[in-house]
Amino acid sequence: MRILVSGASGLVGSALVRRWTAGPEPLHQVARLVRRRQPSAPSEVPWDPEAGQLDPKALEGFDAIVHLAGENVGQGRWTREKMARIRNSRVRGTALLCAQAARLSNPPTTLISASAVGFYGDRNAAILDESAGPGSGFLADVCREWESATQPAAAAGIRVVLMRIGVVLAREGGALGPMLRLFRLGLGGRIGSGNQYTSWISLEDLVAAVEFLLTHGSLCGPVNVTSPEPVTNRQFTRALAHAVRRPAILHVPSFALRLALGAMADEMLLASIRAVPKKLVDAGFSFRHAQLDQALLAAVAR
């Protein structure tokens, strides 16, 4: 397949590109959407989502688009400017890409666009499959707008898959990297009450899920890309401490997190989201790391 990837330098994008292009016989022909005005390689397609610049001719000939670009939500305090970047980088970029793809005489068959389980908001212990409605809060609003921005592509007959991704567990980056360093120093511990649910997925399973979604044409619309076994923060803390063989007896109270991180604490660390991947499971997707212990031990071992 010819696949165009945005966000190709991020944690998930780089893993996908490595998977598809490694070795003497690559699995797919991959091009990258880049913000450089002058591409440094024939496999690069320039765009400027903030300025609304993307030549639709550059999108011709692709079988699929995997759209992952967006401001890192877990890096830096959520100032008003940061929150605007989080929203705009997702909504404007997606709207531009989908509008231009919809103009093509031969559009790609499939668009796989990232979203997040933040769509559901803080829902305590409620089990959330893809039929659950949106929650409230900043991230829920962003996810709703982000997903809605794909409408031009769907209206043009492109199969649109909205990946509602959980916390990605990978040693090389994402949320797990900083946690590993703390836990190995014996500075790990539960956050807030510890009863809030975390929906997670290993990087390997996420890459496999994207490949599954590319080839299973019956899947469209929202798809929870998470492990089938979400865990509480208390369970996560215990499993990570076991994986690194260190105690985790500390406790970070909610008020301290709110003082340090502001709105980010409530939306990302204290919110409880218990999402399950009903569509993936029903379609026959097989998880390599269905259980948290498996995923953490695999990440730590690498």
Number of C-alpha atoms within 10 A of each C-alpha: 12 15 21 24 25 23 18 23 17 16 16 19 20 14 16 23 22 13 15 18 14 11 9 6 8 13 14 14 15 22 20 23 24 21 15 12 10 11 15 11 9 8 13 19 23 18 23 16 19 13 10 13 14 20 15 15 11 15 22 14 14 19 18 22 28 22 25 22 21 21 16 13 16 11 11 10 15 18 13 9 8 16 19 13 18 18 21 19 18 24 22 19 27 27 22 23 25 25 19 19 26 22 15 15 9 13 22 23 15 24 27 23 23 23 27 24 28 28 26 26 23 22 17 13 14 13 13 18 17 17 10 12 11 15 17 14 16 17 23 20 17 22 25 20 20 26 25 14 21 25 17 20 24 18 12 16 13 22 20 24 25 23 26 23 23 25 20 23 23 22 20 13 14 19 15 18 15 12 17 21 13 13 21 17 13 17 17 23 23 20 21 20 14 21 18 22 26 26 25 28 26 28 24 20 22 24 16 18 18 16 13 17 21 22 10 10 13 8 18 19 14 20 25 25 31 31 29 22 17 23 22 20 22 18 19 20 22 19 20 26 22 16 21 18 12 16 18 21 13 12 14 14 13 16 13 13 18 15 10 11 16 15 18 23 21 17 18 18 20 22 20 26 28 28 31 24 21 17 18 21 14 8 13 9 15 13 19 13 20 18 17 22 17 14 24 24 16 17 20 15 9 8
